[in-house]
Amino acid sequence: MRHGSIPGSSGSVRPMTLLGDPVLHTPCTEVTEFGPRLDRLIEDMFATMYAAPGVGLAANQVGVGLRVFVFDCPDDEDNRHLGHVINPRLIETGGVTVRGTEGCLSLPGLEAGTPRFDYAVVEGVDRHGEAVRIQGTGFFARCLQHECDHLEGMVYPQRLDRFRRGRVLRQARRASWGRGA
């Protein structure tokens, strides 16, 4: 990405990985190679996230099993958080647990009240290998936790109680995209 350009403006929209695809349910591997291929992946992820539209996207949601996610997400005070994290680790969560509506680009059209902490801290590196530390509250904390879960091979229904999880999975099977999921 050129300095000052809009993230995703030079990227291509990639097909979205949907619930049931093995890459979505497998822990992602660490990024060890930095350079043009990683830059292209990040640009394509931004383009795909904006086209969906969404507020966050993990690499395995576009079929790439690497520990990378992008975000353009507001917090509860409407402050915009824009960026990417490579090899992220959720190092701290806290505050109250809030059951808020949560959706996922890999489960299009479905939502469920999902419990998440109101505060989260993620550490990793950027596309140049420089250390980053991102903290979020409210909706942005939810986004950080959601994307870190993806990189561990988890989708949000796994955070739900048995009743809510069953309801979401039944809805997924009935959805046009969920045939055979």
N, C-alpha and C positions, 0 to 999 in steps of 0.2 A: 504494500500500500504506500502510495506517495504521501509525504508529509502534507497535512492539510486537506487531503481528499476525504470524501465521505466514505466511511466503512461500507464495503459491499458494492460501491459504485462501479468497480472494475471486476466484480465477481460474477459467477454464473450460478443460477439456481439449480441445486441438485435435488434429486428425488428424496423424499422423506422416508425414513425407515419407520415402519409401523409396528405396533404391539405384536409380539410373536416372532419377529425376526431375531435370529440368534445373536446378531451383533449388538442388539439393544439390551440383551439380557446377560451379557458377558462383561466382566470387568475389563476396562480399557488399559492399554499398555502405556508406559511412560514415553514421552517424546524425547528422542536422543539426537535427532537431526534437525537443525535449524537452517533456514534458507528459503529459497524460492518456492519449493513445494509446500512448506508450512505456511508461507505467506499466502499462496493461492488457496489453500484449504481455509484459512481464516477469512479471506475475502469472500469465498464461495459460501461459507457459513453465514456471514452477515447478509449476503444477498438472499439466501434461502430463508433466514429468519424474518427478514423484512417482507419477503413475498408471501409468507405463510398467512397472516403476520403473527409474530410472537415477540416475546421480551427476552428470551434466552434460548440458546441452542447448543447442545453437546455434539461432539464430532460423531459419536455412534448413531446419532439421529439422521446423519447423512451417509451412514454405512462405513464410517472410518473408525476403527477401534483404537483411537489415540486419546490421551488425556488432554483434551482441549475443549473449552467452551467460550462462547461469545455472549454478550448481553447488551441490551439497551433498555433499561428498566427503571421506572420511577420508584421512589420509596413512598411512604405514606404522606410525606409533606410535598410531593410532586417534584422533588429534586431528581434530575436525570442522572443515571449512572450508565456510562457507555464504555465498553472495553472488551478485553479478552484475557483469559488466563490459561497458561500451559502448565501441565503437571500440578493442578490445584490440589490442595489439601484443606479440608474443612477442619480448622484447628480449634475453633471455639464456637459454642452456641450458648444462648442463655436468654434471660428475660422470661416473660410468660410464654406459655404454649398457646397458640392461637389456632383454632380450627377455621381455616379460611377456604374459600372456593379456589380450587386449583385445577388447571387443565394442562394439557400437554400436546405439543404438535404431533407427537407419535400416536396419540389417541384422539384424532380430530373430532371436535364436536362434543366431547364428553368432559364432565367436570364432577368434582366431589369435594366435600368439606374435608380437608386434609390437615392434620395437626402438624404444625411447624413452630420452631422457636422464633421469637420476635427479634432476635439478634444473632448475627452470624459473622464469623471472620474466616476468610479464605486467604491462604498464601500460596504462591506459585511464582512463575516467571512470565515475562512477556515474550514476544516473537524474537527479541534480541537476546534472550537469556537473562535479562535484568530482573531482579527480585521485585515482586509486587505483593502488596498486602491490601486486601479489600475488606472493608467492614460495611455491613448493611443492617438496616432496621426495617421492620414492617414488611411490606411487599417485596422489597429488594432482598431482605434476609431470606424470605421464602424462595425467591429465584435462585440465590446462591446455593441453598440447600438442595433444591430440586435438581440443578445442573450437576452438582457434586454426586448426587444419587445416581444420575444417569451414567456417570463415568465409573461407578462401582457396579454397573449392570442392573440397577434398580429403576423401576418406574413407580410413579406415585401411588397406584393402587396397593402396592406392597406396604405402604404406610397406613392403610386404612384398617378399621376393624373388619371382622369377617363379614358382617352384614353389608357394609358399604362396598367392600372389595367385590363381593359376589354380584351386587347390583351393577357396578361399573363393568365388570367382565361380561355379564349378560348383555349389557348395552353394546359393548364392543363386538360381541359375536353377531348381534343383530344389525350392526352398522354395515353399510355397503363395503367399506374398506376392511371389515373384520371377518369376512367369510373365511372360515377355516382357522381363525386365530385361537 
